[in-house]
């Protein structure tokens, strides 16, 4: 009995196969944008705890907040365009997208908490208080987001890998 020849997937199969890397990257962009939006809205605008750049005048701080806000929304919009393209091609991997969102949000938050707060000193979470509980909370949440995103990506790989 002859074995059937191995053939490459046809155009329909290629079109509908999930695109994991693209789904993950679109999620990362959306996650970065969401984290930036929450940071900007809650800590900059509602609580007035800091600006994106606090080492100058309040006017410069407001301008830096506007640029930061625009960056966050550009990331979300680009990510959503990528999601729309993946959906149109029936190639969106939902679990991978969710994992990417968590990785993007956690990565942004960890970068913000370590590089911008501590290494570059652009701003702190708050001023005139003991920063330790704020820094720990900020960075622990970031690590939890990263771990949850990595878990989703890992389980998505297991679910879609051939046995």
Contact map, one row per residue, 1 for C-alpha under 8 A:
1110000000000000000000000000000000000000000000000000000000000000000000000000000000000000000000000000000000000000000000000000000000000000000000000000000000000000000
1111000000000000000000000000000000000000000000000000000000000000000000000000000000000000000000000000000000000000000000000000000000000000000000000000000000000000000
1111100000000000000000000000000000000000000000000000000000000000000000000000000000000000000000000000000000000000000000000000000000000000000000000000000000000000000
0111110000000000000000000000000000000000000000000000000000000000000000000000000000000000000000000000000000000000000000000000000000000000000000000000000000000000000
0011111000000000000000000000000000000000000000000000000000000000000000000000000000000000000000000000000000000000000000000000000000000000000000000000000000000000000
0001111100000000000000000000000000000000000000000000000000000000000000000000000000000000000000000000000000000000000000000000000000000000000000000000000000000000000
0000111110000000000000000000000000000000000000000000000000000000000000000000000000000000000000000000000000000000000000000000000000000000000000000000000000000000000
0000011111000000000000000000000000000000000000000000000000000000000000000000000000000000000000000000000000000000000000000000000000000000000000000000000000000000000
0000001111111100000000000000000000000000000000000000000000000000000000000000000000000000000000000000000000000000000000000000000000000000000000000000000000000000000
0000000111111100000000000000000000000000000000000000000000000000000000000000000000000000000000000000000000000000000000000000000000000000000000000000000000000000000
0000000011111110000000000000000000000000000000000000000000000000000000000000000000000000000000000000000000000000000000000000000000000000000000000000000000000000000
0000000011111111000000000000000000000000000000000000000000000000000000000000000000000000000000000000000000000000000000000000000000000000000000000000000000000000000
0000000011111111100000000000000000000000000000000000000000000000000000000000000000000000000000000000000000000000000000000000000000000000000000000000000000000000000
0000000011111111100000000000000000000000000000000000000000000000000000000000000000000000000000000000000000000000000000000000000000000000000000000000000000000000000
0000000000111111100000000000000000000000000000000000000000000000000000000000000000000000111000000000000000000000000000000000000000000000000000000000000000000000000
0000000000011111110000000000000000000000000000000000000000000000000000000000000000000000111000000000000000000000000000000000000000000000000000000000000000000000000
0000000000001111111000000000000000000000000000000000000000000000000000000000000000000000011000000000000000000000000000000000000000000000000000000000000000000000000
0000000000000001111100000000000000000000000000000000000000000000000000000000000000000000011110000000000000000000000000000000000000000000000000000000000000000000000
0000000000000000111111100000000000000000000000000000000000000000000000000000000000000100001110000000000000000000000000000000000000000000000000000000000000000000000
0000000000000000011111110000000000000000000000000000000000000000000000000000000000000000000110010000000000000000000000000000000000000000000000000000000000000000000
0000000000000000001111111000000000000000000000000000000000000000000000000000000000000000000000000000000000000000000000000000000000000000000000000000000000000000000
0000000000000000001111111100000000000000000000000000000000000000000000000000000001000100000000000000000000000000000000000000000000000000000000000000000000000000000
0000000000000000001111111110000000000000000000000000000000000000000000000000000001100100000111011001000000000000000000000000000000000000000000000000000000000000000
0000000000000000000111111111000000000000000000000000000000000000000000000000000000000000000000011111100000000000000000000000000000000000000000000000000000000000000
0000000000000000000011111111100000000000000000000000000000000000000000000000001000000000000000001001000000000000000000000000000000000000000000000000000000000000000
0000000000000000000001111111110000000000000000000000000000000000000000000000011101100000000000001001100000000000000000000000000000000000000000000000000000000000000
0000000000000000000000111111111000000000000000000000000000000000000000000000001000000000000000011111110100000000000000000000000000000000000000000000000000000000000
0000000000000000000000011111111100000000000000000000000000000000000000000000001000000000000000001001111110000000000000000000000000000000000000000000000000000000000
0000000000000000000000001111111110000000000000000000000000000000000000000011011000000000000000000001100100000000000000000000000000000000000000000000000000000000000
0000000000000000000000000111111111000000000000000000000000000000000000000011111100000000000000000000100100000000000000000000000000000000000000000000000000000000000
0000000000000000000000000011111111100000000000000000000000000000000000000001000000000000000000000001111111000000000000000000000000000000000000000000000000000000000
0000000000000000000000000001111111110000000000000000000000000000000000010011000000000000000000000000100110110000000000000000000000000000000000000000000000000000000
0000000000000000000000000000111111111000000000000000000000000000000000111111000000000000000000000000000010000000000000000000000000000000000000000000000000000000000
0000000000000000000000000000011111111100000000000000000000000000000000010001000000000000000000000000000010000000000000000000000000000000000000000000000000000000000
0000000000000000000000000000001111111110000000000000000000000000000000010000000000000000000000000000000011011000000000000000000000000000000000000000000000000000000
0000000000000000000000000000000111111111000000000000000000000000000110010000000000000000000000000000000000010000000000000000000000000000000000000000000000000000000
0000000000000000000000000000000011111111100000000000000000000000000010011000000000000000000000000000000000000000000000000000000000000000000000000000000000000000000
0000000000000000000000000000000001111111111000000000000000000000000000000000000000000000000000000000000000000000000000000000000000000000000000000000000000000000000
0000000000000000000000000000000000111111111100000000000000000000000000000000000000000000000000000000000000000000000000000000000000000000000000000000000000000000000
0000000000000000000000000000000000011111111110000000000000000000100110000000000000000000000000000000000000000000000000000000000000000000000000000000000000000000000
0000000000000000000000000000000000001111111111000000000000000000000000000000000000000000000000000000000000000000000000000000000000000000000000000000000000000000000
0000000000000000000000000000000000000111111111100000000000000000000000000000000000000000000000000000000000000000000000000000000000000000000000000000000000000000000
0000000000000000000000000000000000000111111111111100000000000000000000000000000000000000000000000000000000000000000000000000100000000000000000000000000000000000000
0000000000000000000000000000000000000011111111111111000000000000100000000000000000000000000000000000000000000000000000000000000000000000000000000000000000000000000
0000000000000000000000000000000000000001111111110000000000000000000000000000000000000000000000000000000000000000000000000000000000000000000000000000000000000000000
0000000000000000000000000000000000000000111111110000000000000000000000000000000000000000000000000000000000000000000000000000000000000000000000000000000000000000000
0000000000000000000000000000000000000000011111111000000000000000000000000000000000000000000000000000000000000000000000000000000000000000000000000000000000000000000
0000000000000000000000000000000000000000001111111110000000000000000000000000000000000000000000000000000000000000000000000000000000000000000000000000000000000000000
0000000000000000000000000000000000000000001100111110000000000000000000000000000000000000000000000000000000000000000000000000111000000000000000000000000000000000000
0000000000000000000000000000000000000000001100011111110000000000000000000000000000000000000000000000000000000000000000000011111000000000000000000000000000000000000
0000000000000000000000000000000000000000000100011111110000001101100000000000000000000000000000000000000000000000000000000010000000000000000000000000000000000000000
0000000000000000000000000000000000000000000100000111110000001001100100000000000000000000000000000000000000000000000000000110000000000000000000000000000000000000000
0000000000000000000000000000000000000000000000000111111100011001100000000000000000000000000000000000000000000000000000000110000000000000000000000000000000000000000
0000000000000000000000000000000000000000000000000111111111001000000000000000000000000000000000000000000000000000000000000110000000000000000000000000000000000000000
0000000000000000000000000000000000000000000000000000111110000000000000000000000000000000000000000000000000000000000000000110000000000000000000000000000000000000000
0000000000000000000000000000000000000000000000000000111111011000000000000000000000000000000000000000000000000000000000000000000000000000000000000000000000000000000
0000000000000000000000000000000000000000000000000000011111111000000000000000000000000000000000000000000000000000000000000000000000000000000000000000000000000000000
0000000000000000000000000000000000000000000000000000010111111100000000000000000000000000000000000000000000000000000000000000000000000000000000000000000000000000000
0000000000000000000000000000000000000000000000000000000011111110000000000000000000000000000000000000000000000000000000000000000000000000000000000000000000000000000
0000000000000000000000000000000000000000000000000000100111111111000000000000000000000000000000000000000000000000000000000000000000000000000000000000000000000000000
0000000000000000000000000000000000000000000000000011110111111111100000000000000000000000000000000000000000000000000000000000000000000000000000000000000000000000000
0000000000000000000000000000000000000000000000000010000001111111110000000000000000000000000000000000000000000000000000000000000000000000000000000000000000000000000
0000000000000000000000000000000000000000000000000000000000111111111000000000000000000000000000000000000000000000000000000000000000000000000000000000000000000000000
0000000000000000000000000000000000000000000000000011100000011111111100000000000000000000000000000000000000000000000000000000000000000000000000000000000000000000000
0000000000000000000000000000000000000001000100000011100000001111111110000000000000000000000000000000000000000000000000000000000000000000000000000000000000000000000
0000000000000000000000000000000000000000000000000000000000000111111111000000000000000000000000000000000000000000000000000000000000000000000000000000000000000000000
0000000000000000000000000000000000000000000000000000000000000011111111100000000000000000000000000000000000000000000000000000000000000000000000000000000000000000000
0000000000000000000000000000000000010001000000000001000000000001111111110000000000000000000000000000000000000000000000000000000000000000000000000000000000000000000
0000000000000000000000000000000000011001000000000000000000000000111111111000000000000000000000000000000000000000000000000000000000000000000000000000000000000000000
0000000000000000000000000000000000000000000000000000000000000000011111111100000000000000000000000000000000000000000000000000000000000000000000000000000000000000000
0000000000000000000000000000000010000000000000000000000000000000001111111110000000000000000000000000000000000000000000000000000000000000000000000000000000000000000
0000000000000000000000000000000111111000000000000000000000000000000111111111000000000000000000000000000000000000000000000000000000000000000000000000000000000000000
0000000000000000000000000000000010001000000000000000000000000000000011111111100000000000000000000000000000000000000000000000000000000000000000000000000000000000000
0000000000000000000000000000000010000000000000000000000000000000000001111111110000000000000000000000000000000000000000000000000000000000000000000000000000000000000
0000000000000000000000000000110110000000000000000000000000000000000000111111111000000000000000000000000000000000000000000000000000000000000000000000000000000000000
0000000000000000000000000000111111000000000000000000000000000000000000011111111100000000000000000000000000000000000000000000000000000000000000000000000000000000000
0000000000000000000000000000010000000000000000000000000000000000000000001111111110000000000000000000000000000000000000000000000000000000000000000000000000000000000
0000000000000000000000000100110000000000000000000000000000000000000000000111111111000000000000000000000000000000000000000000000000000000000000000000000000000000000
0000000000000000000000001111110000000000000000000000000000000000000000000011111111100000000000000000000000000000000000000000000000000000000000000000000000000000000
0000000000000000000000000100010000000000000000000000000000000000000000000001111111110000000000000000000000000000000000000000000000000000000000000000000000000000000
0000000000000000000000000000000000000000000000000000000000000000000000000000111111111000000000000000000000000000000000000000000000000000000000000000000000000000000
0000000000000000000001100100000000000000000000000000000000000000000000000000011111111100000000000000000000000000000000000000000000000000000000000000000000000000000
0000000000000000000000100100000000000000000000000000000000000000000000000000001111111110000100000000000000000000000000000000000000000000000000000000000000000000000
0000000000000000000000000000000000000000000000000000000000000000000000000000000111111111000000000000000000000000000000000000000000000000000000000000000000000000000
0000000000000000000000000000000000000000000000000000000000000000000000000000000011111111100000000000000000000000000000000000000000000000000000000000000000000000000
0000000000000000001001100000000000000000000000000000000000000000000000000000000001111111111100000000000000000000000000000000000000000000000000000000000000000000000
0000000000000000000000000000000000000000000000000000000000000000000000000000000000111111111100000000000000000000000000000000000000000000000000000000000000000000000
0000000000000000000000000000000000000000000000000000000000000000000000000000000000011111111000000000000000000000000000000000000000000000000000000000000000000000000
0000000000000011000000000000000000000000000000000000000000000000000000000000000000001111111100000000000000000000000000000000000000000000000000000000000000000000000
0000000000000011110000000000000000000000000000000000000000000000000000000000000000000111111100000000000000000000000000000000000000000000000000000000000000000000000
0000000000000011111000000000000000000000000000000000000000000000000000000000000000000111111110000000000000000000000000000000000000000000000000000000000000000000000
0000000000000000011100100000000000000000000000000000000000000000000000000000000000100110111111001000000000000000000000000000000000000000000000000000000000000000000
0000000000000000011100100000000000000000000000000000000000000000000000000000000000000000001111111000000000000000000000000000000000000000000000000000000000000000000
0000000000000000000000100000000000000000000000000000000000000000000000000000000000000000000111111100000000000000000000000000000000000000000000000000000000000000000
0000000000000000000000000000000000000000000000000000000000000000000000000000000000000000000011111110000000000000000000000000000000000000000000000000000110010000000
0000000000000000000100110010000000000000000000000000000000000000000000000000000000000000000011111111000000000000000000000000000000000000000000000000000110010000000
0000000000000000000000111111000000000000000000000000000000000000000000000000000000000000000111111111100000000000000000000000000000000000000000000000000000000000000
0000000000000000000000010010000000000000000000000000000000000000000000000000000000000000000001111111110000000000000000000000000000000000000000000000100100000000000
0000000000000000000000010010000000000000000000000000000000000000000000000000000000000000000000111111111000000000000000000000000000000000000000000001111110000000000
0000000000000000000000111111101000000000000000000000000000000000000000000000000000000000000000011111111100000000000000000000000000000000000000000000100010000000000
0000000000000000000000010111111100000000000000000000000000000000000000000000000000000000000000001111111110000000000000000000000000000000000000000000100000000000000
0000000000000000000000000011001000000000000000000000000000000000000000000000000000000000000000000111111111000000000000000000000000000000000000001101100000000000000
0000000000000000000000000001001000000000000000000000000000000000000000000000000000000000000000000011111111100000000000000000000000000000000000001111110000000000000
0000000000000000000000000011111100000000000000000000000000000000000000000000000000000000000000000001111111110000000000000000000000000000000000000100000000000000000
0000000000000000000000000001001111100000000000000000000000000000000000000000000000000000000000000000111111111000000000000000000000000000000001001100000000000000000
0000000000000000000000000000001000100000000000000000000000000000000000000000000000000000000000000000011111111100000000000000000000000000000011111100000000000000000
0000000000000000000000000000000100000000000000000000000000000000000000000000000000000000000000000000001111111110000000000000000000000000000001000100000000000000000
0000000000000000000000000000000100110000000000000000000000000000000000000000000000000000000000000000000111111111000000000000000000000000000001000000000000000000000
0000000000000000000000000000000000100000000000000000000000000000000000000000000000000000000000000000000011111111100000000000000000000000011001000000000000000000000
0000000000000000000000000000000000000000000000000000000000000000000000000000000000000000000000000000000001111111110000000000000000000000011001100000000000000000000
0000000000000000000000000000000000000000000000000000000000000000000000000000000000000000000000000000000000111111111100000000000000000000000000000000000000000000000
0000000000000000000000000000000000000000000000000000000000000000000000000000000000000000000000000000000000011111111110000000000000000000000000000000000000000000000
0000000000000000000000000000000000000000000000000000000000000000000000000000000000000000000000000000000000001111111111000000000000000010011000000000000000000000000
0000000000000000000000000000000000000000000000000000000000000000000000000000000000000000000000000000000000000111111111100000000000000000001000000000000000000000000
0000000000000000000000000000000000000000000000000000000000000000000000000000000000000000000000000000000000000011111111111000000000000000000000000000000000000000000
0000000000000000000000000000000000000000000000000000000000000000000000000000000000000000000000000000000000000011111111111110000000000000000000000000000000000000000
0000000000000000000000000000000000000000000000000000000000000000000000000000000000000000000000000000000000000001111111111111100000000000000000000000000000000000000
0000000000000000000000000000000000000000000000000000000000000000000000000000000000000000000000000000000000000000111111111001000000000000000000000000000000000000000
0000000000000000000000000000000000000000000000000000000000000000000000000000000000000000000000000000000000000000011111111000000000000000000000000000000000000000000
0000000000000000000000000000000000000000000000000000000000000000000000000000000000000000000000000000000000000000001111111100000000000000000000000000000000000000000
0000000000000000000000000000000000000000000000000000000000000000000000000000000000000000000000000000000000000000001111111111000000000000000000000000000000000000000
0000000000000000000000000000000000000000000000000001111000000000000000000000000000000000000000000000000000000000000110011111000000000000000000000000000000000000000
0000000000000000000000000000000000000000000000000111111000000000000000000000000000000000000000000000000000000000000110001111100000000000000000000000000000000000000
0000000000000000000000000000000000000000000000000100000000000000000000000000000000000000000000000000000000000000000011001111111000000000000000000000000000000000000
0000000000000000000000000000000000000000001000001100000000000000000000000000000000000000000000000000000000000000000010000011111000100110000000000000000000000000000
0000000000000000000000000000000000000000000000001100000000000000000000000000000000000000000000000000000000000000000000000001111110100100000000000000000000000000000
0000000000000000000000000000000000000000000000001100000000000000000000000000000000000000000000000000000000000000000000000001111110100000000000000000000000000000000
0000000000000000000000000000000000000000000000000000000000000000000000000000000000000000000000000000000000000000000000000000011111000000000000000000000000000000000
0000000000000000000000000000000000000000000000000000000000000000000000000000000000000000000000000000000000000000000000000000011111100000000000000000000000000000000
0000000000000000000000000000000000000000000000000000000000000000000000000000000000000000000000000000000000000000000000000000000111111100000000000000000000000000000
0000000000000000000000000000000000000000000000000000000000000000000000000000000000000000000000000000000000000000000000000000111011111110000000000000000000000000000
0000000000000000000000000000000000000000000000000000000000000000000000000000000000000000000000000000000000000000000000000000000001111111000000000000000000000000000
0000000000000000000000000000000000000000000000000000000000000000000000000000000000000000000000000000000000000000000000000000000001111111100000000000000000000000000
0000000000000000000000000000000000000000000000000000000000000000000000000000000000000000000000000000000000000000000000000000110001111111110000000000000000000000000
0000000000000000000000000000000000000000000000000000000000000000000000000000000000000000000000000000000000000000100000000000100000111111111000000000000000000000000
0000000000000000000000000000000000000000000000000000000000000000000000000000000000000000000000000000000000000000000000000000000000011111111100000000000000000000000
0000000000000000000000000000000000000000000000000000000000000000000000000000000000000000000000000000000000000000000000000000000000001111111110000000000000000000000
0000000000000000000000000000000000000000000000000000000000000000000000000000000000000000000000000000000000001100100000000000000000000111111111000000000000000000000
0000000000000000000000000000000000000000000000000000000000000000000000000000000000000000000000000000000000001100110000000000000000000011111111100000000000000000000
0000000000000000000000000000000000000000000000000000000000000000000000000000000000000000000000000000000000000000000000000000000000000001111111110000000000000000000
0000000000000000000000000000000000000000000000000000000000000000000000000000000000000000000000000000000001000000000000000000000000000000111111111000000000000000000
0000000000000000000000000000000000000000000000000000000000000000000000000000000000000000000000000000000011111100000000000000000000000000011111111100000000000000000
0000000000000000000000000000000000000000000000000000000000000000000000000000000000000000000000000000000001000100000000000000000000000000001111111110000000000000000
0000000000000000000000000000000000000000000000000000000000000000000000000000000000000000000000000000000001000000000000000000000000000000000111111111000000000000000
0000000000000000000000000000000000000000000000000000000000000000000000000000000000000000000000000000011011000000000000000000000000000000000011111111100000000000000
0000000000000000000000000000000000000000000000000000000000000000000000000000000000000000000000000000011111100000000000000000000000000000000001111111110000000000000
0000000000000000000000000000000000000000000000000000000000000000000000000000000000000000000000000000001000000000000000000000000000000000000000111111111000000000000
0000000000000000000000000000000000000000000000000000000000000000000000000000000000000000000000000010011000000000000000000000000000000000000000011111111100000000000
0000000000000000000000000000000000000000000000000000000000000000000000000000000000000000000000000111111000000000000000000000000000000000000000001111111110000000000
0000000000000000000000000000000000000000000000000000000000000000000000000000000000000000000000000010001000000000000000000000000000000000000000000111111111000000000
0000000000000000000000000000000000000000000000000000000000000000000000000000000000000000000000000010000000000000000000000000000000000000000000000011111111100000000
0000000000000000000000000000000000000000000000000000000000000000000000000000000000000000000000110110000000000000000000000000000000000000000000000001111111110000000
0000000000000000000000000000000000000000000000000000000000000000000000000000000000000000000000110011000000000000000000000000000000000000000000000000111111111000000
0000000000000000000000000000000000000000000000000000000000000000000000000000000000000000000000000000000000000000000000000000000000000000000000000000011111111100000
0000000000000000000000000000000000000000000000000000000000000000000000000000000000000000000000000000000000000000000000000000000000000000000000000000001111111110000
0000000000000000000000000000000000000000000000000000000000000000000000000000000000000000000000110000000000000000000000000000000000000000000000000000000111111111000
0000000000000000000000000000000000000000000000000000000000000000000000000000000000000000000000000000000000000000000000000000000000000000000000000000000011111111100
0000000000000000000000000000000000000000000000000000000000000000000000000000000000000000000000000000000000000000000000000000000000000000000000000000000001111111100
0000000000000000000000000000000000000000000000000000000000000000000000000000000000000000000000000000000000000000000000000000000000000000000000000000000000111111100
0000000000000000000000000000000000000000000000000000000000000000000000000000000000000000000000000000000000000000000000000000000000000000000000000000000000011111110
0000000000000000000000000000000000000000000000000000000000000000000000000000000000000000000000000000000000000000000000000000000000000000000000000000000000001111111
0000000000000000000000000000000000000000000000000000000000000000000000000000000000000000000000000000000000000000000000000000000000000000000000000000000000000001111
0000000000000000000000000000000000000000000000000000000000000000000000000000000000000000000000000000000000000000000000000000000000000000000000000000000000000000111
